[in-house]
């Protein structure tokens, strides 16, 4: 069958027993074996177990797994009871050195050593009896005997001591039982065609289930506390509790079972030809032993003994570990695990944990070899497998520095993954994918604790080999990859960008940049990052090693000045202040990179708003030179030139730090007229600036914007003078240009409040009609009236406030203040020394200096809106 759980060994054959003996019953207590025969004899034999070689391996039972174990019997003595009737039952009470014998419906009490009967200690009228293995009286020097009465339909409970027998209880039964077992207050009885349980203390009965009336002998056997094994219908071995329920599934026996025994975790059943072994854990039949002419099968304190009419046999259980290993060898993982779990109750806790963990690990490798990865992973995690055991199956994955040695004895039979998969590359790929997944799950857990380097190095190698996207994630996170092994592996698989990340994580930025630059230059082929150049620029931007930044500054700038300059413009302020990155040094280095220099100066002037004249002037000069350079190229594309001129004009407007005269000299003789006008404006030479805008550039809109821009934040006279200068430029005699006259009218009508209307009317041409000037005149009048009314309103408010003050002053003068040497200051509580004081609005009087302090401190400012001084 599926498991070799027992070996059947002959302990006493014909050569050890008297000729013609017919065994009817037996009892075993330790090494003492008692046989009851059909002619009323009792034989006492010594059961001897011999080992011809020492057991090896860890045994999970009290007996060793020795293939040469033998049993023999040595006759001690024999006793004839004086009756020619068969001995039906034997029970040993080892604590009292007594033997209970049922013969001719009488229970005799004998000495277990001499087999001599104890005088007067008999129980008559018994069909069958059993010992209560869970007695309720608690007396260690007596046993509780439950017997079926041959005279009445009752069960009697006796207390049997060394010398006397005492009836404790007699319980009536529905009919006379034919078999019984006892546990505490509970009896399990086989009636004529069904089983019941009974509480002999309360008399409560519980029907269980029927059994075929043609069954030779009903089987009733206690197997654990309040649980019994019964021979049920249909050849089933049924488990039942005293409550009438079954907590285990039944086992399937043959129809003619004549005996049963329990040796955890197995139930054994005897029929006319075989001994069948079933597991109590999964109810499956595990073994069948041929045993003809068998009449007895019983278990005694963990030992199972079978007998024929003239021979005794021992069923030697093989150690559970060997059984489990046999199941694992047959790749029957589920059965092995069930058997291992069932062994828990028979083994010390620490020993079981060590054994069970190893079994789980072995089972995990079996599932792994069958590509059952989910099951294998769960077994590995549950058993706390040293992850290196699994990694070591994969050639070259463990770092060369690893000192790992596989467990001995080994958990599996495979040298490596190639042997396990027999070279099947599809299976190899599946196994590698599983390991990648499993390592990524456990690398941050306790499973990898202490083996982080082995786990991360193996994971890096798997990622690199399979071109997995998680390789970069591993290298940019905390990892413990072995540097030497990982470098050679990444180079072998041409993962050069990842190699740079590995160098960077190990604080070797110079090596990292060298690799990345070689990729960007085309010396190494790696398409991991199409934007590698931008990545290097970003890396240098945040690099705190000045020497490294300057080493690669020219390389990034030569690739792209616009992008490369970011290593200086995007650098954090605290790093910029470092002497290695002061602006003057950077500007000096960028002198040969014109566009980069402009962008860096823009960063200083417009971005950081550094108020230094040399930076502002330098930027303005570069703008001018670049604009003139673009103009000299005579290209049809004007977008770049227009954008650059706009930036120059904005700088000229917003900054007040550049050297104006220097810039005027720079653009003298060029067509940068608008820029020259802005520069004259910075020198307050508004007449020249407006003259350029109006008569040279001929851009009235720009001239008007110039006035608006320059007048912002200025007082009214300044604004009026500026707009009047522009008007004068429009009307400068002789003014024959109609466009200028229209611009002059529009200027007046659009900005009527920026002119002194009374003075302007005198300079306007006499031929201008009122209708033409209507918007200007209306706006001027509205402004004039508004200003007049606002002035009147302010005067009125001032008069009202003055009136209020006068009224308060009069009200204070109207109330006399009496001052005496007993009058105290409200603030300092000291008397007045001089007739000088300050009276608060609240009516309190204080010293003048106290009032001053109050005013300065503003602590009582609410009391000082109005004060008066009187003498």
C-alpha positions in Angstrom: 0.0 0.0 0.0 1.0 3.7 0.2 3.0 3.6 3.5 5.0 1.0 5.4 3.8 1.9 8.8 4.3 -1.4 10.6 6.4 -4.6 10.4 4.8 -7.8 11.5 7.2 -9.8 13.7 6.6 -13.2 15.3 7.2 -13.1 19.0 6.1 -16.6 20.1 5.4 -19.4 17.7 4.8 -23.0 18.3 8.3 -23.6 19.5 7.8 -21.2 22.5 4.3 -22.4 23.6 3.2 -25.8 24.9 2.0 -28.2 22.3 -1.8 -28.1 21.6 -2.3 -24.7 23.3 -5.3 -22.7 22.0 -5.0 -19.0 22.8 -8.3 -17.3 23.7 -7.1 -13.9 25.1 -3.9 -12.1 26.0 -2.7 -9.1 28.0 0.6 -7.2 27.8 2.0 -5.0 30.6 5.5 -3.7 29.9 7.5 -6.8 29.2 5.0 -9.2 30.8 2.8 -11.1 28.4 -0.1 -13.1 29.7 -2.0 -15.7 27.6 -5.4 -17.2 28.5 -6.2 -20.5 26.9 -9.2 -22.6 26.0 -8.5 -25.1 28.8 -8.4 -22.7 31.7 -4.6 -22.1 31.7 -2.8 -18.8 32.2 0.7 -18.5 30.9 3.1 -15.7 32.0 5.8 -15.0 29.4 8.5 -12.4 29.2 8.4 -10.4 25.9 11.9 -9.5 24.9 12.8 -7.0 22.2 16.3 -7.4 20.7 18.2 -5.0 18.4 21.0 -6.5 16.4 22.2 -3.1 15.2 21.9 0.5 16.6 19.1 2.6 15.3 20.2 5.5 13.1 18.4 8.7 12.5 15.9 10.6 14.6 13.1 8.3 15.8 9.7 9.8 16.5 8.5 6.9 18.6 9.8 5.1 21.6 11.0 2.3 19.4 13.9 2.4 17.0 13.8 1.7 13.3 16.1 -1.2 13.3 15.7 -3.6 10.4 17.1 -6.5 12.6 14.7 -5.9 15.6 13.3 -9.2 16.8 10.9 -10.2 19.6 11.0 -13.4 21.6 9.2 -14.8 24.6 10.6 -16.5 27.6 8.3 -18.7 29.7 8.0 -17.6 33.3 5.2 -19.6 34.9 1.8 -21.0 34.3 -1.4 -21.4 36.3 -4.4 -23.7 35.9 -7.6 -22.0 37.3 -9.1 -25.4 38.3 -11.8 -25.0 35.6 -12.0 -26.6 32.3 -13.6 -23.5 30.8 -11.8 -21.1 28.5 -10.3 -17.9 29.8 -12.2 -15.1 28.1 -10.5 -11.9 29.2 -7.3 -10.8 30.9 -6.6 -7.3 32.3 -3.4 -6.3 34.2 -3.4 -3.7 37.0 0.3 -3.1 37.1 0.1 -0.5 39.9 -1.3 -3.2 42.3 0.6 -6.2 40.8 -2.7 -7.8 40.0 -4.2 -9.7 37.1 -7.9 -9.8 36.5 -9.1 -13.0 34.8 -12.6 -13.8 33.4 -13.4 -17.4 33.3 -16.7 -19.2 33.6 -18.5 -15.9 34.2 -16.3 -15.2 37.2 -13.6 -12.5 37.5 -10.6 -13.8 39.5 -8.0 -11.5 41.1 -4.5 -13.0 40.7 -1.0 -11.9 41.6 0.6 -10.8 38.4 3.9 -12.3 39.5 3.0 -15.7 41.1 -0.4 -16.1 39.4 -1.8 -17.2 42.7 -5.4 -16.1 43.4 -6.2 -13.5 46.1 -8.4 -15.2 48.6 -12.0 -14.0 48.6 -11.5 -11.5 45.8 -14.0 -12.7 43.1 -16.8 -11.2 41.1 -19.4 -13.6 39.9 -22.0 -13.3 37.2 -19.9 -11.4 34.6 -20.3 -11.9 30.9 -17.6 -9.3 29.9 -15.6 -6.6 31.7 -13.3 -3.7 31.0 -11.1 -1.4 33.0 -12.0 2.3 33.2 -8.9 4.0 31.9 -10.2 7.4 33.1 -11.5 6.4 36.6 -13.4 8.9 38.7 -12.5 7.8 42.2 -8.9 8.9 41.9 -7.4 6.1 44.1 -4.1 5.1 42.6 -4.1 1.7 44.5 -7.4 0.5 43.0 -8.9 0.0 39.5 -12.4 0.7 38.4 -13.9 -2.4 36.7 -17.1 -2.2 34.6 -18.7 -5.5 33.8 -21.8 -6.8 32.0 -23.9 -8.8 34.4 -24.9 -12.3 33.2 -28.0 -12.4 35.4 -29.7 -9.1 34.9 -29.8 -6.3 32.3 -27.3 -4.2 34.2 -23.8 -2.9 34.1 -22.0 -3.0 37.4 -19.1 -0.8 38.5 -16.6 -2.2 41.0 -13.6 -0.8 42.8 -10.9 -3.5 42.9 -8.0 -3.1 45.3 -5.1 -5.4 46.1 -7.1 -7.5 48.5 -10.8 -6.7 48.2 -13.6 -6.0 45.7 -16.3 -3.4 46.3 -19.5 -2.7 44.3 -19.8 1.0 43.5 -22.8 1.3 41.2 -25.2 -0.8 39.3 -26.9 0.7 36.2 -29.9 -0.8 34.4 -29.6 -1.0 30.6 -32.3 -1.2 27.9 -31.2 -4.7 27.1 -28.3 -6.9 28.0 -25.1 -5.5 26.3 -22.7 -7.7 24.5 -19.6 -5.4 24.6 -18.6 -2.3 26.4 -15.9 0.3 27.0 -15.6 2.9 29.7 -14.3 6.5 30.1 -15.0 8.4 33.3 -18.7 8.4 34.0 -19.5 7.3 30.5 -20.1 3.8 29.1 -20.3 2.9 25.5 -22.4 -0.3 25.0 -23.1 -2.6 22.1 -26.6 -3.9 22.4 -28.2 -6.5 20.2 -28.3 -4.4 17.1 -27.1 -0.8 17.9 -24.7 1.2 20.0 -25.4 3.6 22.8 -23.5 5.8 25.3 -24.6 6.1 28.9 -23.7 8.3 31.8 -23.8 5.8 34.7 -23.8 8.7 37.2 -27.0 10.4 35.8 -28.5 7.4 33.8 -28.7 9.5 30.6 -28.6 7.4 27.4 -27.6 8.5 23.9 -28.4 6.4 20.9 -25.5 6.3 18.4 -26.1 4.1 15.3 -27.1 0.5 14.4 -24.9 -2.3 13.3 -25.7 -5.5 11.4 -27.1 -8.2 13.6 -25.1 -10.8 11.6 -21.8 -9.1 12.6 -19.8 -11.7 14.5 -18.6 -9.4 17.3 -19.4 -5.8 17.7 -16.3 -3.7 18.4 -16.3 -1.1 21.2 -13.0 0.5 21.9 -12.0 3.7 23.8 -9.4 5.7 21.8 -9.3 9.0 23.7 -11.1 11.0 26.3 -14.8 10.6 25.7 -14.3 9.2 22.3 -14.8 5.6 21.1 -14.1 3.5 18.0 -17.0 1.3 16.9 -17.5 -1.3 14.1 -20.4 0.3 12.1 -22.6 -0.8 9.2 -21.2 -1.3 5.8 -17.8 -2.3 7.1 -17.1 1.2 8.4 -15.0 2.0 11.5 -16.9 4.8 13.1 -15.7 7.4 15.6 -18.2 8.6 18.2 -18.1 10.9 21.2 -20.2 10.6 24.3 -22.4 13.3 22.9 -23.4 11.2 19.9 -21.4 13.0 17.3 -18.4 12.1 15.2 -15.4 14.5 15.0 -13.5 12.3 12.5 -14.6 10.8 9.2 -15.0 7.0 9.3 -12.5 4.6 7.9 -13.6 1.8 5.5 -12.9 -1.7 6.9 -14.0 -5.0 5.5 -17.3 -6.6 6.4 -15.8 -9.1 8.8 -13.6 -7.2 11.2 -13.0 -9.2 14.4 -10.6 -6.9 16.2 -9.3 -3.3 16.2 -6.4 -1.4 17.7 -5.1 2.1 17.8 -1.5 3.2 17.5 -1.6 6.9 16.8 -2.0 8.1 14.1 -3.2 4.8 12.8 -6.3 2.6 13.3 -5.6 -1.2 12.7 -8.4 -3.7 11.9 -8.2 -7.5 11.8 -10.3 -9.7 9.6 -9.9 -13.4 8.6 -7.0 -12.8 6.2 -5.5 -9.3 6.7 -4.5 -6.6 9.1 -5.5 -3.3 7.6 -3.9 0.0 8.6 -5.8 3.3 8.2 -4.8 6.8 9.1 -6.9 8.7 11.6 -5.7 11.9 10.0 -7.0 11.5 6.5 -8.9 8.1 6.9 -7.0 6.6 4.0 -5.8 3.0 4.0 -2.1 3.1 4.3 -1.0 -0.6 4.6 -2.3 -4.1 4.4 -0.5 -7.0 6.1 -1.4 -10.6 5.4 -2.4 -12.4 8.6 -4.4 -15.6 8.3 -6.2 -17.3 11.2 -5.9 -14.3 13.3 -8.2 -14.1 16.4 -6.8 -11.2 18.5 -5.7 -7.6 17.7 -5.1 -5.3 20.6 -3.0 -2.4 21.6 -1.2 -2.2 25.0 0.4 1.1 26.1 1.3 1.9 22.5 2.3 -1.6 21.5 0.1 -3.5 19.1 0.0 -7.3 19.4 -1.9 -9.8 17.2 -2.4 -13.5 17.9 -3.5 -16.6 16.2 -4.7 -19.7 18.1 -1.1 -20.7 18.8 1.1 -17.8 18.1 1.8 -14.2 19.2 3.0 -11.4 16.9 4.1 -7.8 17.4 3.3 -5.1 14.9 6.4 -2.9 15.2 5.7 0.7 14.1 8.3 2.3 11.9 9.3 5.7 13.1 7.0 8.4 11.8 9.9 10.3 10.4 10.8 7.4 8.2 7.2 7.1 7.1 7.2 10.8 6.3 10.5 10.5 4.4 9.1 7.6 2.4 6.1 9.7 1.5 8.2 12.6 0.5 10.4 10.3 -1.5 7.3 9.2 -3.4 6.5 12.9 -3.8 3.2 12.6 -1.9 3.6 15.9 -0.1 0.0 16.3 1.2 0.0 12.9 2.9 3.4 13.5 4.4 2.3 16.9 5.8 -0.8 15.4 7.3 1.2 12.7 9.0 3.7 15.2 10.3 1.0 17.4 11.8 -0.5 14.3 13.4 2.8 13.5 15.1 2.6 16.8 17.1 1.0 15.3 20.2 3.5 12.5 20.6 6.7 14.6 20.4 8.2 17.2 22.6 7.5 20.7 21.3 11.0 21.8 20.5 11.9 18.5 18.9 8.7 18.6 16.8 9.3 22.1 15.6 12.8 21.2 14.3 11.5 18.1 12.6 8.4 19.7 11.2 10.3 22.7 9.8 12.6 20.4 8.0 9.7 18.4 6.6 8.1 21.5 5.3 11.3 22.6 3.7 11.7 19.2 2.0 8.1 19.4 0.8 8.7 22.9 -0.5 11.5 21.6 -2.7 9.4 18.8 -4.0 6.6 21.2 -5.0 9.3 23.5 -6.5 10.6 20.6 -8.6 7.1 20.0 -9.8 6.8 23.7 -10.7 4.0 24.1 -8.1 5.4 27.5 -7.2 2.6 28.9 -5.1 2.6 25.8 -2.9 6.4 25.8 -2.7 6.5 29.5 -1.7 4.1 29.0 1.1 6.0 26.0 2.4 9.3 27.9 2.2 7.9 30.9 4.1 6.2 28.8 6.7 9.3 26.7 7.4 11.6 29.8 7.6 13.8 28.2 4.9 17.3 29.7 4.8 16.8 31.4 1.4 20.3 30.5 0.4 19.2 26.9 0.1 17.0 27.9 -2.7 19.4 30.4 -4.3 22.2 27.8 -4.3 20.2 25.7 -6.8 20.8 28.5 -9.4 24.4 28.5 -10.7 26.5 31.6 -10.0 23.7 33.5 -8.2 25.2 33.5 -4.8 28.1 36.0 -4.5 31.6 34.5 -4.7 32.2 35.8 -1.2 29.4 33.7 0.3 30.4 31.0 2.7 27.1 29.2 2.5 27.1 25.4 2.8 23.9 23.4 2.1 22.2 21.6 5.0 23.3 18.1 5.8 21.6 15.8 5.3 20.4 17.6 2.2 16.8 18.9 1.8 16.7 17.6 -1.8 18.6 15.5 -4.3 19.4 18.1 -6.9 22.8 19.5 -7.6 21.5 22.6 -9.5 18.7 23.9 -11.5 19.9 22.2 -14.7 19.7 18.8 -13.1 16.3 19.6 -11.7 14.8 20.7 -15.0 16.9 18.3 -17.1 18.0 21.1 -19.3 14.4 22.2 -20.3 14.9 25.9 -20.9 11.2 26.7 -20.5 11.3 25.2 -17.1 14.5 27.0 -16.2 12.8 30.3 -17.2 9.8 29.6 -15.0 12.0 28.7 -12.1 14.0 31.9 -12.5 10.8 34.0 -12.7 9.6 32.3 -9.5 12.8 33.1 -7.7 12.7 36.7 -8.8 9.2 37.1 -7.5 9.9 35.3 -4.3 13.1 37.2 -3.5 11.5 40.6 -4.3 8.7 39.7 -1.8 11.0 38.6 1.1 14.0 40.9 0.7 12.5 43.4 3.2 11.2 40.8 5.6 12.6 38.7 8.4 13.0 35.8 5.9 16.0 37.6 4.4 17.4 38.8 7.7 21.1 38.1 7.9 21.3 37.2 4.3 20.6 40.5 2.6 23.7 40.5 0.5 23.0 37.0 -0.9 19.3 37.9 -1.6 20.0 41.3 -3.3 23.0 40.0 -5.3 20.9 37.1 -6.6 18.0 39.4 -7.4 20.3 41.8 -9.3 21.7 39.0 -11.4 18.2 37.6 -12.2 17.0 41.1 -13.1 20.0 41.8 -15.3 19.8 38.4 -17.1 16.1 38.7 -17.9 16.3 42.4 -18.7 13.7 43.1 -16.0 12.5 46.6 -15.4 12.9 46.3 -11.6 16.7 46.2 -11.9 16.9 50.0 -11.7 14.4 50.1 -8.8 16.6 47.7 -6.9 19.7 49.8 -7.5 18.2 53.2 -6.5 16.8 51.8 -3.3 18.6 50.5 -0.2 20.4 47.3 -1.2 23.3 45.1 -0.2 24.5 43.9 -3.6 28.0 42.5 -3.6 29.9 45.1 -5.6 32.6 42.9 -7.2 30.1 40.2 -8.3 27.5 42.7 -9.4 29.9 44.8 -11.5 31.1 41.8 -13.5 27.6 40.5 -14.0 26.2 43.8 -15.2 29.1 44.2 -17.6 28.6 40.7 -18.9 24.9 41.5 -19.7 25.7 45.0 -21.0 23.7 46.8 -18.3 26.0 49.8 -18.2 23.5 52.4 -17.0 22.6 50.1 -14.1 26.3 49.7 -13.5 26.5 53.4 -13.1 23.7 53.3 -10.5 25.5 50.6 -8.7 28.7 52.7 -8.5 26.7 55.7 -7.3 25.0 53.7 -4.6 28.4 52.6 -3.4 29.6 56.2 -3.4 31.8 55.9 -6.5 30.3 58.7 -8.4 33.4 59.2 -10.6 33.2 55.6 -11.9 29.4 56.1 -12.4 29.9 59.2 -14.5 32.7 57.6 -16.5 30.3 54.8 -17.5 27.4 57.1 -18.3 29.6 59.4 -20.4 30.9 56.5 -22.4 27.3 55.4 -23.1 26.4 59.0 -24.2 29.4 59.2 -26.4 28.6 55.9 -28.1 31.5 53.9 -26.7 29.2 51.6 -24.8 25.8 50.4 -26.1 22.9 50.7 -23.7 19.5 52.0 -24.6 18.1 51.9 -21.0 17.8 55.7 -20.9 17.3 57.6 -24.2 17.6 60.8 -22.1 20.9 59.8 -20.6 22.5 63.2 -21.4 19.8 65.0 -19.5 20.1 62.5 -16.7 23.9 63.2 -16.4 23.2 66.9 -16.3 20.6 66.4 -13.6 23.1 64.2 -11.7 25.8 66.8 -11.9 23.3 69.5 -10.8 22.8 67.7 -7.5 26.4 66.4 -7.2 28.2 67.9 -4.2 31.7 67.0 -5.4 33.0 70.2 -7.1 35.9 68.5 -8.7 33.6 66.0 -10.4 31.3 68.8 -11.6 34.1 70.9 -13.1 35.6 67.7 -14.7 32.5 67.1 -16.7 31.3 70.8 -17.1 32.9 71.2 -20.6 31.5 67.9 -21.8 27.9 68.8 -20.9 28.3 72.3 -22.3 29.7 71.1 -25.6 26.8 68.7 -26.0 24.2 71.5 -25.4 24.9 74.9 -23.9 21.2 75.5 -23.1 20.9 72.2 -21.2 24.4 72.0 -19.9 24.3 75.3 -18.1 21.7 73.8 -15.7 24.5 72.2 -13.7 25.0 75.8 -12.5 21.6 77.4 -12.7 19.6 74.7 -11.0 22.2 74.1 -8.2 20.8 74.8 -4.7 21.7 78.1 -3.1 23.7 76.6 -0.3 26.0 74.8 -2.7 26.3 77.8 -5.0 27.7 79.8 -2.1 30.6 77.3 -1.8 33.8 78.8 -3.2 34.0 76.2 -5.9 30.7 77.5 -7.4 30.9 81.2 -6.8 29.3 83.2 -9.7 32.5 84.9 -10.8 34.3 81.6 -11.3 31.3 80.2 -13.2 31.1 83.2 -15.4 34.8 83.0 -16.2 34.4 79.4 -17.2 31.4 80.1 -19.4 33.1 82.8 -21.3 33.7 80.5 -24.3 30.0 79.3 -24.2 28.1 82.4 -25.3 24.5 81.1 -25.0 25.2 79.4 -21.7 26.8 82.6 -20.3 23.7 84.6 -21.2 21.4 82.0 -19.6 23.6 82.0 -16.4 23.6 85.8 -16.2 19.8 85.8 -16.7 19.6 83.3 -13.8 21.6 85.7 -11.6 20.0 88.9 -12.6 16.4 87.9 -13.3 16.1 84.7 -11.3 18.1 85.3 -8.2 17.8 89.1 -8.5 21.4 89.7 -7.4 21.9 93.4 -7.2 25.4 93.7 -8.6 26.2 96.2 -11.4 28.7 94.0 -13.2 26.2 91.2 -13.7 23.5 93.5 -15.0 25.9 95.4 -17.3 27.5 92.1 -18.5 24.1 90.7 -19.4 23.0 93.8 -21.2 26.2 93.9 -23.2 25.8 90.3 -24.2 22.3 90.9 -25.3 23.4 93.8 -27.5 26.3 91.8 -29.0 24.1 88.9 -29.7 21.4 91.1 -31.3 24.0 92.8 -33.5 25.5 89.4 -34.4 22.1 88.1 -35.5 21.5 91.3 -37.5 24.8 90.8 -39.3 23.9 87.3 -40.4 21.0 88.7 -42.5 18.9 85.6 -42.0 15.2 85.5 -43.0 14.3 84.0 -39.6 13.6 86.9 -37.3 12.0 85.0 -34.3 15.2 84.6 -32.4 16.3 88.2 -32.9 12.9 89.5 -31.9 12.8 87.4 -28.7 16.4 88.5 -27.8 15.5 92.2 -28.4 12.4 91.9 -26.2 14.6 90.4 -23.4 17.1 93.3 -23.8 14.4 95.9 -23.7 12.8 94.4 -20.6 16.2 94.4 -18.9 16.8 98.0 -19.8 13.4 99.0 -18.4 13.5 97.0 -15.2 17.1 97.3 -14.1 18.7 100.4 -12.7 22.1 98.9 -12.1 23.7 98.6 -15.5 26.2 101.2 -16.9 24.0 103.3 -19.2 26.7 105.3 -20.9 28.7 102.2 -21.8 25.6 100.7 -23.4 24.9 103.9 -25.3 28.4 103.7 -26.8 27.8 100.1 -27.7 24.7 100.7 -29.7 25.8 104.1 -31.2 25.5 103.9 -34.9 23.2 100.9 -34.9 19.5 100.7 -35.6 18.7 99.8 -32.0 16.8 103.0 -31.7 14.2 101.8 -29.2 16.9 100.5 -26.9 18.8 103.9 -27.2 15.6 105.7 -26.2 15.3 103.5 -23.2 18.9 104.3 -22.2 18.3 108.0 -22.6 15.3 107.7 -20.4 17.4 106.1 -17.7 19.6 109.3 -17.8 16.4 111.4 -17.5 17.0 112.7 -21.0 13.4 112.3 -21.9 13.4 114.8 -24.7 16.1 112.9 -26.6 14.4 109.6 -25.9 11.0 110.9 -27.2 12.6 112.5 -30.2 14.1 109.2 -31.2 10.8 107.4 -30.7 8.7 110.0 -32.5 11.0 111.2 -35.3 13.4 108.4 -35.8 11.5 105.2 -35.0 8.2 106.9 -35.9 6.4 104.7 -33.4 3.8 106.8 -31.5 2.5 103.8 -29.6 6.0 103.1 -28.3 6.4 106.8 -27.3 3.2 106.8 -25.5 4.1 103.5 -23.7 7.4 105.1 -22.8 5.7 107.9 -21.0 3.3 105.6 -19.2 6.2 103.4 -18.1 8.4 106.2 -16.9 5.6 108.0 -15.1 4.7 105.0 -12.9 5.1 105.8 -9.2 6.0 109.5 -10.0 4.3 112.6 -8.7 1.8 114.7 -10.8 4.3 117.4 -11.9 6.7 114.8 -13.2 4.1 112.9 -15.1 2.7 116.1 -16.6 6.1 117.2 -17.7 6.8 113.9 -19.4 3.5 113.9 -21.3 3.9 117.5 -22.2 7.4 116.7 -23.7 5.7 114.0 -25.9 3.0 116.4 -27.0 5.7 119.0 -27.8 7.5 116.4 -29.9 4.3 115.8 -31.9 3.7 119.5 -32.4 7.3 120.6 -33.0 7.2 123.3 -35.7 6.9 123.0 -38.5 4.6 120.0 -38.0 3.1 119.1 -41.3 2.8 115.4 -40.6 -0.8 114.6 -40.2 0.1 111.3 -38.4 1.8 113.3 -35.7 -1.2 115.6 -35.4 -3.5 112.7 -35.0 -1.2 111.1 -32.4 -1.2 114.4 -30.5 -5.0 114.5 -30.5 -5.2 110.9 -29.4 -2.6 111.5 -26.6 -4.7 114.4 -25.2 -8.0 112.6 -25.5 -6.6 109.3 -24.0 -4.7 110.9 -21.1 -6.6 114.1 -20.2 -5.7 113.9 -16.5 -1.9 113.8 -17.3 -2.0 117.4 -18.6 -2.3 120.8 -17.0 -5.2 121.9 -19.1 -4.8 125.6 -18.6 -1.2 125.6 -19.8 -1.8 123.1 -22.6 -4.6 125.1 -24.2 -2.0 127.9 -25.0 0.2 125.6 -27.0 -2.4 123.9 -29.1 -2.9 125.0 -32.7 -5.6 127.7 -33.0 -7.3 125.9 -35.8 -8.3 122.9 -33.7 -12.0 122.7 -33.1 -13.7 122.2 -29.8 -15.4 119.2 -31.2 -11.9 117.6 -31.9 -10.8 118.4 -28.4 -14.1 117.4 -26.7 -12.8 114.2 -25.0 -9.8 116.0 -23.6 -11.8 119.0 -22.4 -14.4 116.8 -20.8 -11.8 114.7 -19.1 -9.9 117.7 -17.9 -13.0 119.4 -16.6 -14.1 116.2 -14.8 -10.6 115.9 -13.2 -10.6 119.5 -12.2 -14.1 119.3 -10.7 -13.2 116.1 -9.0 -10.0 117.6 -7.5 -12.0 120.7 -6.4 -14.7 118.7 -4.7 -12.2 116.4 -3.0 -10.4 119.4 -1.7 -13.7 120.9 -0.4 -14.6 117.6 1.2 -11.2 117.4 2.9 -11.6 121.0 4.2 -15.0 120.2 5.5 -13.8 117.1 7.3 -11.0 119.0 8.8 -13.4 121.7 10.1 -15.7 119.1 11.6 -12.8 117.4 13.3 -11.6 120.8 14.6 -15.0 121.5 15.9 -15.1 118.2 17.8 -11.8 119.0 19.4 -13.0 122.4 20.5 -16.2 120.9 22.0 -14.2 118.4 24.0 -11.8 121.1 25.2 -14.8 123.2 26.4 -16.4 120.3 28.1 -13.2 119.6 30.0 -12.8 123.2 31.0 -16.3 123.2 32.4 -15.6 120.7 35.2 -13.3 121.8 38.0 -10.6 119.5 39.4 -9.8 119.7 43.0 -6.2 118.9 43.8 -4.9 118.4 47.3 -1.9 116.8 49.0 -4.1 113.8 49.7 -4.9 113.3 46.0 -3.0 110.3 44.5 -1.9 109.7 41.0 -4.2 107.1 39.4 -1.1 105.3 37.8 1.7 105.4 40.4 -0.5 106.0 43.5 1.9 108.7 44.7 0.7 112.2 45.9 1.1 115.3 43.7 4.1 117.5 44.6 3.3 120.3 42.1 0.0 121.8 40.9 0.6 120.2 37.4 -1.4 117.2 36.2 -3.0 115.5 33.3 -6.7 114.7 33.4 -7.8 111.5 31.5 -11.1 111.2 29.7 -12.2 108.8 32.4 -11.9 111.6 34.9 -8.8 110.3 36.6 -5.8 112.6 37.2 -2.2 111.4 36.7 1.3 112.9 36.9 2.5 114.4 33.6 5.4 112.0 33.5 3.0 109.0 34.2 0.8 110.2 31.3 3.9 110.4 29.1 4.9 106.9 30.0 1.4 105.7 29.3 1.5 107.3 25.9 4.9 105.8 25.0 4.0 102.3 26.2 0.6 102.5 24.6 -0.7 100.3 27.4 -3.5 102.7 28.2 -3.8 104.4 24.9 -7.5 104.1 24.9 -7.7 106.4 27.8 -5.6 109.1 26.1 -7.5 110.2 23.0 -7.9 113.7 24.6 -6.0 114.9 27.7 -5.8 118.3 29.3 -3.1 119.9 31.4 -4.2 122.3 34.1 -2.3 124.3 36.7 
